[in-house]
């Protein structure tokens, strides 16, 4: 059976390319070494193989239900796996030692998590959301909130969610209607409905810590009036808070993760008064303000940006495991003969020998290994922005991460999904059946272009904000980093020099298209083709990742390194040229979509 993740690729990217062990020279990571990093990855793969992968198909076929008592019913294996993950201390991987954490670099922690995501996307999401929740509160919560809510999440006793969307306001957070009314005791009473809340209700952990966006009195219009609240399922004294599960959403994929519609403060679980409550509270679920009032969206963006990178990793993981399964299938499935064979009695060959099958495998390889490199590079930027000794380096890493985040989320979500489609194609008719896993990979992955900001929203973010912020500083950093790789490619000669020239021309064209898009000064015109811009920029960035990998391979030979060369060649020959037409469209300020009238459809 095919493995779900390539340890050889992780080791190559972490150590041969990103030199992650050099981080141990910094005070925060001084207790670590190559040995401790390897031990974490060994543990992660072992746990993922034994506790997550075996029930991946079972959890897909037995999605959560609501029992007669109103509690969510999951298969036992999900609960066992999530609890084991917490008990192993992996929730606390990147956190301070003072909080019980390991102080792992984010780069290593992401490499650890991708094993779980590849083995079982839906079960891994419970831990993924909990860690993001805890990170936000560790940064913006009070010492009391950290002790009350963060420590139990890091111990694995509590889990966490993020509650943003509402039935009438998906990604349009300015239009949320959930309200928070202050009480005399310092708490707030929360009333409203939240939709699409992953891991929103279950019995896996003792408590669920919801981070809820709500509007408070006196705030400005739109997002300016939004504040952030901790709204737990159970209050600190053990009483049930007024958070009610209204229903479960029945999804195309990721079925093992509960996805919920939650009511806050509808009276279903109105807590009985307690002598410790103090002054009388207004009706509603009890919420605890995080940080300052009306700063909720700014705080939540910490978790959202972390989640966006995590979604990119999840898409990569699903694309990667589907790719590995299609390689195994193609190597063992015997069918057909070489096109130049004239003897119909000759033995058929494994389909991996056919050129078009190799095309589909090379495409997948270039997508998933390029996406993994991109995700780990972004993770290394997180480590740089928080621990680099020089302040200028920290600022530069932050600026570059701001520009790359929309791409890190959206490019794998688009192209690793395409990898899953190609994996199905390689399997032929078998790939379309539930007896093989690749169809589930596709269904699980189809969510990723939608959640944590739909694909088009990230195009608007990239072209509308990130590349023009601070007079184009972010684009400047990106161009400089790519330019440095181009210089090294030219110096290396051979194929790397050819790739460097192609990449240099593509980056120059991206800069020209960026300027042309904004030449009118009209945002509606400039952003009409923002998705085409996002996709072109993403391909250029991933071409950069492939140049970097080619340089890291050097002149080494063997199947692994030769495979890297072949995938790099494929990307530069087959994929990077696609960006020319996209950038021509952007630069022309084409109005086809802008001028289309609703009545025409």
BELWONOR-V50720 format. One record per pair of residues at least 4 apart in sequence whose ideal C-beta (glycine too) atoms are under 7 Angstrom apart, sorted by the first residue. I is the first residue (numbers start at 0). J is the second residue. D is the distance in Angstrom with one decimal. If there is no record, write none. Layout:
[[I/J/D] [I/J/D]]
//
This chain:
[[1/323/4.5] [1/324/4.7] [1/327/4.1] [2/323/6.1] [3/52/6.1] [3/117/4.1] [3/118/4.9] [3/320/4.3] [3/323/6.9] [4/113/6.3] [4/114/5.3] [4/117/4.5] [4/319/6.2] [4/320/6.8] [5/9/6.7] [6/10/6.1] [6/40/7.0] [6/44/6.6] [7/11/6.3] [7/559/5.7] [8/12/6.3] [8/368/6.2] [8/371/6.5] [9/13/5.9] [9/40/6.6] [9/110/5.2] [10/14/5.6] [11/15/4.8] [11/16/6.6] [12/16/5.2] [12/17/6.1] [12/371/6.5] [12/372/5.7] [12/375/5.2] [13/17/5.6] [13/19/4.6] [13/106/6.8] [13/110/6.0] [13/375/6.9] [14/18/6.8] [14/19/6.4] [14/20/6.5] [15/551/5.0] [16/547/6.4] [16/548/6.5] [16/551/4.1] [17/106/6.5] [17/375/6.2] [17/379/5.2] [19/36/6.8] [19/104/6.3] [19/106/5.2] [19/107/6.3] [20/33/4.9] [22/28/4.8] [22/104/5.0] [22/382/6.0] [23/28/4.9] [23/29/6.2] [23/31/5.0] [23/32/5.9] [25/29/6.9] [25/386/5.0] [27/102/5.7] [27/386/5.1] [28/102/6.4] [28/104/5.8] [31/35/4.6] [31/36/6.4] [33/37/6.1] [34/38/6.3] [35/39/6.6] [36/40/6.7] [36/107/5.1] [37/41/6.1] [38/42/6.3] [39/43/6.2] [39/103/6.6] [39/107/6.2] [39/111/5.3] [40/44/6.3] [40/110/6.2] [40/111/6.1] [41/45/6.2] [42/46/6.1] [42/87/6.8] [43/47/6.0] [43/111/4.2] [43/114/4.4] [43/115/6.7] [44/48/6.1] [44/114/5.0] [45/49/6.2] [46/50/5.3] [46/83/6.5] [46/87/6.6] [47/51/4.6] [47/52/6.1] [47/114/4.3] [47/115/4.8] [47/118/3.9] [48/52/5.5] [48/118/6.6] [50/79/6.6] [50/80/4.3] [50/83/5.4] [51/80/5.3] [51/115/5.5] [51/118/4.0] [51/119/3.9] [51/122/5.6] [51/123/6.7] [52/118/3.9] [52/119/6.0] [54/58/5.3] [54/74/6.4] [54/76/3.7] [54/77/6.9] [54/119/6.8] [55/59/6.8] [55/118/6.6] [55/119/4.4] [56/60/6.3] [56/436/6.8] [56/439/6.8] [57/61/5.9] [57/74/6.0] [57/76/6.7] [58/74/5.8] [58/77/5.8] [58/121/5.8] [58/122/6.5] [58/254/6.5] [58/255/3.2] [59/254/5.1] [59/255/6.6] [59/439/5.5] [61/74/5.2] [62/254/3.9] [63/71/5.4] [63/72/6.5] [63/73/5.3] [63/247/5.8] [63/257/4.7] [64/72/4.9] [65/69/6.3] [65/71/6.2] [65/244/7.0] [65/247/6.3] [66/70/5.1] [66/72/4.7] [69/244/6.9] [70/202/5.7] [71/200/5.2] [71/201/4.7] [71/202/6.4] [71/257/5.6] [73/77/4.6] [73/78/6.2] [73/201/6.1] [75/79/6.0] [76/80/6.1] [77/81/6.3] [77/122/5.2] [77/255/5.7] [78/82/6.1] [78/203/4.9] [79/83/6.2] [80/84/6.5] [80/122/5.2] [81/85/6.8] [81/122/6.4] [81/125/4.7] [81/126/6.3] [81/203/5.1] [82/86/6.1] [82/155/6.2] [82/203/6.8] [83/87/6.2] [84/89/5.3] [84/90/7.0] [84/126/5.0] [84/155/7.0] [85/90/5.2] [85/154/6.6] [85/155/1.7] [86/155/5.5] [88/101/6.6] [89/111/6.8] [90/126/6.1] [90/129/5.9] [90/130/5.6] [90/152/6.4] [90/153/5.1] [90/155/5.8] [91/98/6.7] [91/99/5.2] [91/100/4.1] [91/101/6.3] [91/153/4.0] [92/100/6.8] [92/101/5.2] [92/103/4.5] [92/108/4.4] [92/111/6.6] [93/100/6.6] [93/103/5.3] [93/105/5.7] [93/108/4.9] [94/98/4.7] [94/100/2.8] [94/137/6.6] [94/153/6.0] [95/100/5.3] [95/102/6.4] [96/100/6.0] [96/102/5.7] [98/137/6.9] [98/149/6.6] [98/150/6.4] [98/153/6.0] [99/150/6.9] [99/153/5.5] [99/154/6.9] [100/153/6.7] [103/107/4.9] [103/108/4.9] [104/108/6.9] [104/382/4.8] [105/109/6.1] [105/378/4.8] [105/381/4.2] [105/382/5.3] [106/110/6.6] [106/375/5.9] [106/378/4.3] [106/379/4.8] [106/382/5.7] [107/111/6.4] [108/112/6.4] [109/113/6.4] [109/312/6.0] [109/374/6.5] [109/375/6.5] [109/378/4.4] [110/375/6.6] [112/116/6.1] [112/123/6.9] [112/127/6.9] [112/312/6.8] [113/117/6.0] [113/312/5.4] [113/315/6.9] [113/316/5.0] [114/118/6.3] [115/119/6.8] [115/123/4.0] [116/120/5.7] [116/123/4.7] [116/312/6.2] [116/313/5.0] [116/316/3.7] [117/316/3.9] [117/319/5.9] [117/320/4.4] [119/123/5.9] [120/124/6.9] [120/253/5.9] [120/313/6.0] [120/316/6.8] [120/317/5.8] [120/443/4.7] [121/253/4.6] [121/254/6.3] [121/255/3.2] [121/256/4.3] [122/255/5.4] [123/127/5.8] [124/128/6.1] [124/197/6.0] [124/198/6.5] [124/253/7.0] [124/256/4.5] [125/129/6.5] [125/158/5.9] [125/198/5.1] [125/203/6.5] [125/256/6.9] [126/130/6.2] [127/131/6.7] [127/309/5.5] [128/132/6.2] [128/159/5.8] [128/160/5.7] [128/161/6.7] [128/197/6.2] [128/198/5.2] [129/133/6.3] [129/152/5.3] [129/158/4.7] [129/159/4.4] [130/134/6.3] [131/135/6.7] [131/161/6.9] [131/302/4.7] [131/305/5.0] [131/306/5.4] [132/136/6.6] [132/152/6.5] [132/159/2.7] [132/160/6.7] [132/161/6.6] [132/208/6.0] [132/210/5.7] [132/302/6.7] [133/137/6.0] [133/149/5.0] [133/152/4.5] [133/153/5.9] [133/159/6.2] [134/138/6.5] [134/301/7.0] [134/302/6.8] [134/305/6.2] [135/139/6.0] [135/210/6.6] [135/298/6.4] [135/301/5.1] [135/302/4.4] [136/140/3.8] [136/144/5.9] [136/145/6.3] [136/148/6.0] [136/149/5.0] [136/289/6.9] [137/145/6.1] [137/149/5.4] [138/301/6.1] [139/289/5.6] [139/290/4.6] [139/298/4.8] [140/144/3.6] [140/145/5.2] [140/149/6.7] [140/289/5.8] [142/146/6.4] [143/147/6.0] [144/148/5.6] [144/229/6.5] [144/287/6.6] [145/149/4.4] [145/150/6.9] [146/150/5.8] [147/235/6.0] [148/152/6.6] [148/157/6.8] [148/208/5.1] [148/229/6.0] [149/153/6.3] [150/154/6.3] [151/156/4.4] [151/157/4.0] [151/206/7.0] [152/157/4.6] [152/158/6.7] [152/159/5.5] [152/208/6.4] [156/204/6.1] [156/205/5.1] [157/204/5.4] [157/205/6.2] [157/206/4.5] [157/208/5.5] [158/198/6.3] [158/203/6.4] [158/204/4.3] [158/207/5.5] [159/208/4.6] [159/210/6.9] [160/196/5.6] [160/197/6.8] [160/198/5.4] [160/199/5.6] [160/207/6.4] [160/209/5.1] [160/210/6.8] [161/210/5.2] [161/302/5.6] [162/193/4.2] [162/196/5.4] [162/209/5.1] [162/210/6.3] [162/211/4.4] [162/212/6.8] [162/261/6.9] [163/172/6.1] [163/212/5.3] [163/299/6.8] [164/168/6.8] [164/169/5.2] [164/193/6.6] [164/194/5.2] [164/195/4.9] [165/175/5.3] [165/176/6.5] [165/177/6.6] [165/191/7.0] [165/192/5.9] [165/193/5.9] [165/194/5.7] [166/192/6.2] [166/194/4.6] [167/174/6.8] [168/172/6.7] [168/174/3.9] [168/175/5.2] [170/452/6.3] [170/453/6.2] [170/456/5.8] [172/212/6.6] [172/222/5.8] [172/225/6.8] [172/296/6.5] [173/221/3.8] [173/222/5.0] [175/212/6.2] [175/214/6.7] [176/191/5.9] [177/189/6.7] [177/190/7.0] [177/191/2.7] [177/193/6.8] [177/211/6.7] [177/212/6.9] [177/213/4.2] [177/214/6.9] [177/263/6.6] [178/190/5.3] [178/191/6.1] [178/213/5.9] [178/214/5.8] [179/187/4.2] [179/189/5.3] [179/213/4.0] [179/214/6.9] [179/215/4.8] [179/226/6.2] [179/228/6.0] [179/286/5.9] [180/187/6.2] [180/188/4.8] [180/216/7.0] [180/281/4.9] [180/283/6.7] [181/187/5.4] [182/186/4.8] [182/187/6.4] [182/188/6.0] [182/278/6.9] [182/280/4.4] [182/281/5.8] [183/278/3.7] [184/276/6.8] [184/277/4.3] [184/278/5.2] [184/280/6.8] [186/280/6.5] [186/285/5.3] [186/286/6.5] [186/287/6.1] [187/228/6.0] [187/286/4.4] [187/288/6.1] [188/264/6.3] [188/280/5.9] [188/281/4.0] [188/282/6.2] [188/283/3.1] [189/211/6.1] [189/213/5.6] [189/228/6.1] [189/230/5.4] [189/263/4.6] [189/264/5.5] [189/283/5.2] [189/284/4.4] [189/286/4.2] [190/263/6.0] [190/264/3.7] [190/283/4.5] [191/213/6.4] [191/263/5.4] [192/260/6.9] [192/261/7.0] [192/262/5.4] [193/211/6.9] [193/261/4.9] [193/263/7.0] [194/260/5.4] [195/248/6.9] [195/258/6.2] [196/259/4.7] [196/261/5.5] [197/256/5.3] [197/258/5.4] [198/256/6.1] [198/257/5.9] [199/257/6.2] [199/259/3.3] [199/261/5.3] [200/207/6.9] [200/244/4.3] [200/257/6.0] [200/259/5.3] [201/257/5.4] [206/231/5.6] [206/232/5.6] [206/233/4.8] [207/231/6.8] [207/232/4.2] [208/229/6.2] [208/231/5.4] [209/230/4.6] [209/231/6.8] [209/242/6.7] [210/227/6.3] [210/229/6.5] [210/302/7.0] [211/228/4.9] [211/230/4.7] [211/263/6.7] [211/286/6.5] [212/225/5.3] [212/227/6.1] [212/295/5.2] [212/296/6.9] [212/299/6.1] [213/226/6.2] [213/228/5.9] [214/218/5.8] [214/224/4.6] [214/225/5.8] [215/224/6.6] [215/226/4.9] [215/292/5.7] [215/293/6.9] [218/223/5.9] [218/224/2.4] [218/293/4.8] [219/223/3.3] [219/224/5.3] [220/224/6.8] [222/296/5.0] [223/293/6.3] [224/293/6.0] [225/293/6.9] [225/295/4.3] [225/296/5.0] [226/288/6.2] [226/292/5.0] [226/293/5.7] [226/294/7.0] [226/295/4.2] [227/289/4.4] [227/290/6.8] [227/295/3.5] [227/298/4.9] [227/299/5.8] [228/286/3.6] [228/287/6.2] [228/288/5.9] [228/289/6.4] [229/286/6.5] [229/287/4.4] [229/289/6.1] [230/240/6.7] [230/242/6.3] [230/263/6.3] [230/284/5.3] [230/286/4.5] [231/240/5.7] [232/240/6.0] [232/242/5.5] [233/237/6.0] [233/238/6.8] [233/239/5.9] [233/240/6.3] [234/238/4.8] [234/240/5.4] [234/270/6.5] [234/285/6.1] [236/273/6.4] [236/275/6.4] [238/270/4.6] [238/271/6.9] [238/273/6.8] [239/268/4.5] [239/270/6.5] [240/268/6.5] [240/270/6.4] [240/284/5.3] [240/285/5.5] [241/263/6.9] [241/264/5.1] [241/266/6.7] [241/267/6.6] [241/268/4.7] [241/269/5.1] [241/270/6.6] [241/283/6.5] [241/284/4.2] [242/261/6.1] [242/263/5.8] [242/268/6.8] [242/284/5.3] [243/261/6.9] [243/262/4.5] [243/265/5.8] [243/267/3.8] [243/268/6.0] [244/259/5.9] [244/261/6.4] [245/260/4.3] [245/261/6.6] [245/262/5.3] [246/260/4.8] [247/257/6.2] [247/258/6.6] [247/259/6.0] [248/258/4.3] [248/260/7.0] [250/254/5.7] [250/258/5.9] [251/442/5.1] [251/445/6.0] [252/439/6.8] [252/442/3.3] [252/443/3.9] [252/445/6.0] [252/446/6.1] [253/443/5.2] [253/446/5.5] [262/267/6.9] [263/283/6.9] [263/284/4.3] [264/282/6.4] [264/283/3.3] [264/284/4.5] [269/282/7.0] [272/276/5.9] [276/280/6.6] [280/285/6.9] [288/292/6.4] [289/298/6.0] [290/294/5.6] [290/298/5.6] [294/298/5.9] [295/299/6.0] [296/300/6.4] [299/303/5.8] [300/304/5.8] [301/305/6.6] [302/306/5.9] [303/307/6.3] [303/451/6.7] [304/308/6.8] [304/404/5.6] [305/309/6.3] [306/310/6.2] [306/451/5.1] [307/311/6.8] [307/404/5.7] [307/407/7.0] [307/408/3.9] [307/451/4.9] [307/452/6.5] [308/312/6.7] [308/374/6.7] [308/377/5.7] [308/404/6.5] [308/407/5.3] [308/408/6.7] [309/313/6.3] [310/314/6.4] [310/408/5.3] [310/412/6.5] [310/447/5.4] [310/450/6.8] [310/451/4.7] [311/315/6.3] [311/374/5.3] [311/407/4.5] [311/408/4.8] [311/411/4.5] [311/412/6.7] [312/316/6.2] [312/374/4.9] [313/317/6.6] [313/447/6.1] [314/318/6.2] [314/411/4.0] [314/412/4.4] [314/415/4.5] [314/416/6.7] [314/444/5.8] [314/447/4.2] [315/319/5.9] [315/367/6.1] [315/370/4.2] [315/371/5.3] [315/374/5.8] [315/411/4.6] [315/415/5.4] [316/320/6.4] [317/321/6.3] [317/415/6.4] [317/419/6.4] [317/440/5.0] [317/443/5.5] [317/444/4.2] [318/322/6.2] [318/366/6.1] [318/367/4.4] [318/370/6.7] [318/411/6.9] [318/415/2.7] [318/418/3.9] [318/419/5.9] [318/444/6.7] [319/323/6.6] [319/367/4.3] [319/371/6.7] [320/324/6.5] [320/440/6.3] [321/325/6.4] [321/418/6.2] [321/419/4.6] [321/422/3.9] [321/437/5.0] [321/440/4.0] [322/326/6.5] [322/363/4.1] [322/364/6.4] [322/367/5.0] [322/418/5.6] [322/422/6.1] [323/327/6.6] [324/328/6.3] [324/422/6.4] [324/436/6.0] [324/437/5.7] [325/329/6.0] [325/360/6.7] [325/363/6.6] [325/422/4.0] [325/425/4.1] [325/426/6.4] [325/437/6.5] [326/330/6.3] [326/360/6.1] [327/331/6.5] [328/332/5.5] [328/425/6.3] [328/426/5.5] [329/349/6.8] [329/350/5.1] [329/351/3.9] [329/356/5.5] [329/360/6.4] [329/425/5.5] [330/349/5.6] [330/351/4.9] [331/349/6.6] [332/349/6.4] [332/350/5.0] [333/347/5.0] [333/348/6.7] [333/349/5.5] [334/347/5.8] [334/350/5.3] [335/347/5.8] [335/348/6.8] [335/350/6.7] [335/353/6.4] [336/340/4.3] [336/345/5.8] [336/347/5.7] [336/348/6.2] [337/348/6.6] [337/352/6.9] [340/345/5.6] [348/352/4.6] [350/356/4.9] [351/356/5.8] [351/357/6.9] [353/357/6.9] [354/358/6.4] [355/359/6.8] [356/360/6.4] [356/425/6.2] [357/361/6.0] [358/362/6.4] [359/363/6.6] [359/421/4.6] [359/424/6.0] [359/425/5.4] [360/364/6.1] [360/425/6.9] [361/365/6.1] [361/565/6.2] [361/566/6.1] [361/569/4.2] [362/366/6.4] [362/421/5.8] [362/569/6.8] [363/367/6.0] [363/418/4.2] [363/421/5.3] [363/422/6.4] [364/368/5.7] [364/562/7.0] [364/566/4.5] [365/369/5.7] [365/566/4.5] [365/569/4.9] [365/570/4.3] [365/574/6.6] [366/370/6.1] [366/414/4.4] [366/415/5.7] [366/417/6.5] [366/418/4.6] [367/371/6.4] [367/415/5.8] [367/418/5.5] [368/372/6.5] [368/566/5.9] [369/373/6.4] [369/541/4.3] [369/544/5.1] [369/545/5.8] [369/570/6.5] [370/374/6.3] [370/410/6.7] [370/411/3.9] [370/414/6.8] [370/415/5.5] [371/375/6.3] [372/376/6.1] [372/544/4.1] [372/547/7.0] [372/548/6.0] [373/377/6.5] [373/407/5.9] [373/410/6.9] [373/540/6.7] [373/541/6.0] [373/544/5.2] [374/378/6.4] [374/407/6.1] [375/379/6.4] [376/380/6.8] [376/544/6.7] [377/381/7.0] [377/400/6.2] [377/403/5.5] [377/407/4.7] [378/382/7.0] [379/383/6.3] [380/384/6.2] [380/396/4.7] [380/399/5.9] [380/400/4.4] [381/385/6.5] [381/400/6.7] [382/386/5.7] [383/387/4.7] [383/392/6.3] [383/393/6.7] [383/396/3.6] [384/393/5.1] [384/396/4.1] [384/397/4.3] [384/400/6.3] [387/392/4.0] [387/393/4.7] [387/396/6.4] [390/394/6.3] [391/395/6.3] [392/396/6.3] [393/397/6.4] [394/398/6.3] [395/399/6.3] [395/476/5.8] [396/400/6.2] [397/401/6.5] [398/472/5.9] [398/473/5.2] [398/476/5.1] [399/403/6.1] [399/473/7.0] [399/476/4.7] [399/477/6.2] [399/480/6.6] [400/404/6.1] [401/465/5.7] [401/473/5.7] [402/465/4.7] [402/466/6.3] [402/473/3.9] [402/474/6.7] [402/477/5.3] [403/407/5.4] [403/540/6.9] [404/408/6.4] [405/409/5.9] [405/457/3.8] [405/460/4.9] [405/461/4.3] [405/465/6.4] [405/533/6.6] [406/410/5.1] [406/461/6.9] [406/536/6.2] [406/537/4.7] [406/540/5.4] [408/412/6.4] [408/451/6.3] [408/452/6.8] [408/457/6.0] [409/413/6.2] [409/454/5.5] [409/457/4.4] [409/533/6.0] [409/537/6.6] [410/414/6.0] [410/537/3.6] [410/541/6.3] [411/415/4.6] [412/416/6.4] [412/447/3.9] [412/448/4.4] [412/454/6.9] [413/417/6.8] [413/448/6.0] [413/454/6.6] [414/418/6.6] [415/419/6.9] [415/444/6.4] [416/420/6.8] [416/444/4.8] [416/445/6.4] [416/447/6.9] [416/448/6.7] [417/421/6.5] [418/422/6.4] [419/423/6.8] [419/437/6.6] [419/440/4.8] [419/441/4.0] [419/444/5.2] [420/424/6.6] [420/441/6.3] [421/425/6.4] [422/426/6.8] [422/430/6.8] [422/437/4.4] [422/440/6.7] [423/430/3.7] [423/431/6.4] [423/437/5.1] [423/438/6.1] [423/441/6.2] [424/430/6.7] [425/430/6.9] [426/430/2.8] [426/435/5.7] [426/437/5.7] [429/435/5.3] [430/435/5.8] [430/437/5.0] [430/438/6.4] [431/438/6.3] [432/438/7.0] [433/438/6.4] [436/440/6.2] [437/441/6.7] [438/442/6.5] [439/443/6.0] [440/444/6.0] [441/445/6.5] [446/450/5.7] [448/453/7.0] [448/454/4.6] [449/453/5.6] [452/456/4.4] [452/457/5.5] [454/530/6.6] [455/459/6.7] [455/530/5.1] [456/460/6.3] [457/461/6.2] [457/533/5.9] [458/462/6.2] [458/529/3.6] [458/530/4.1] [458/532/6.1] [458/533/3.7] [459/463/4.7] [459/526/5.7] [459/529/5.0] [460/464/5.5] [460/465/6.1] [461/465/5.0] [461/466/6.2] [461/532/6.7] [461/533/5.2] [461/536/6.4] [462/466/6.2] [462/516/6.5] [462/525/7.0] [462/526/6.0] [462/529/4.5] [462/532/4.7] [463/522/6.8] [463/526/5.3] [463/529/6.6] [464/468/5.7] [465/473/5.4] [466/471/6.7] [466/473/5.9] [466/474/4.3] [466/513/5.7] [467/471/5.8] [467/517/6.7] [468/472/6.8] [468/473/5.7] [469/473/6.9] [471/475/5.7] [472/476/6.5] [473/477/6.5] [474/478/6.1] [474/513/6.5] [475/479/6.2] [476/480/6.4] [477/481/6.4] [478/482/5.9] [478/506/5.8] [478/510/6.6] [479/483/6.6] [480/484/7.0] [481/485/6.3] [481/502/6.6] [481/506/5.3] [481/543/5.0] [482/486/6.5] [483/487/6.7] [484/488/6.2] [484/543/5.9] [484/546/5.3] [484/547/5.7] [485/489/6.5] [485/499/4.4] [485/502/5.9] [485/503/4.7] [486/490/6.5] [487/491/6.3] [487/550/5.7] [488/495/4.3] [488/496/5.7] [488/498/6.0] [488/499/3.0] [488/546/5.4] [488/550/6.5] [489/496/5.1] [489/499/5.0] [491/495/4.1] [491/496/6.4] [491/550/6.0] [492/496/5.0] [494/498/6.3] [494/549/6.8] [494/568/6.8] [495/499/6.2] [495/546/6.7] [495/549/5.1] [495/550/5.9] [496/500/6.7] [497/501/6.7] [498/502/6.0] [498/546/5.0] [498/549/6.4] [498/567/6.7] [498/571/5.0] [499/503/6.1] [499/546/6.3] [500/504/6.6] [501/505/6.4] [501/571/5.6] [501/575/5.9] [502/506/6.3] [502/542/5.3] [502/543/6.2] [502/546/5.8] [503/507/6.5] [504/508/6.4] [505/509/6.4] [505/539/4.9] [505/542/6.7] [505/575/6.0] [505/578/5.7] [506/510/6.7] [506/539/6.2] [507/511/6.6] [508/512/6.2] [508/582/5.2] [509/513/6.4] [509/535/6.8] [509/536/6.1] [509/539/5.7] [509/582/6.4] [510/514/6.6] [511/515/6.2] [511/586/6.4] [512/516/6.1] [512/532/7.0] [512/582/4.2] [512/585/4.5] [512/586/4.3] [513/517/7.0] [514/518/6.4] [515/586/3.9] [515/588/6.9] [516/525/4.6] [516/532/6.9] [516/585/5.3] [516/586/6.8] [516/588/6.5] [517/525/5.0] [519/524/4.9] [519/525/6.6] [519/588/6.2] [521/525/6.3] [522/526/5.6] [523/527/6.6] [523/593/6.4] [524/588/5.2] [524/590/7.0] [524/593/6.7] [527/590/6.5] [527/592/5.6] [527/593/4.2] [528/532/6.2] [528/584/5.5] [528/585/4.9] [528/589/6.1] [529/533/6.3] [530/534/6.4] [531/535/6.3] [531/581/4.5] [531/584/5.3] [531/585/5.6] [532/536/6.0] [532/585/4.9] [533/537/6.1] [534/538/6.6] [534/581/6.1] [535/539/6.5] [535/578/4.1] [535/581/4.0] [535/582/5.1] [536/540/6.3] [537/541/6.3] [538/542/6.3] [538/574/5.9] [538/575/6.1] [538/577/6.3] [538/578/5.1] [539/543/6.8] [539/578/6.0] [540/544/6.8] [541/545/6.6] [541/570/7.0] [542/546/6.6] [542/570/6.1] [542/571/6.4] [542/575/4.7] [543/547/6.4] [544/548/6.5] [545/549/6.3] [545/567/4.4] [545/570/4.9] [545/571/6.9] [546/550/6.5] [547/551/6.4] [548/552/6.4] [548/563/5.7] [548/567/6.4] [549/564/6.8] [549/567/4.7] [552/560/4.9] [552/563/5.0] [552/564/6.5] [555/560/4.5] [556/560/5.9] [556/561/6.4] [557/561/6.5] [558/562/6.0] [559/563/6.8] [560/564/6.7] [561/565/6.5] [562/566/6.4] [563/567/6.3] [564/568/6.3] [565/569/6.4] [566/570/6.5] [567/571/6.5] [568/572/5.9] [569/573/5.4] [570/574/4.7] [570/575/6.4] [571/575/5.2] [577/581/6.7] [578/582/5.7] [579/583/6.3] [580/584/6.6] [581/585/6.6] [582/586/6.0] [583/587/6.2] [584/589/5.2] [590/594/4.8] [591/595/6.8] [595/599/5.9]]
//
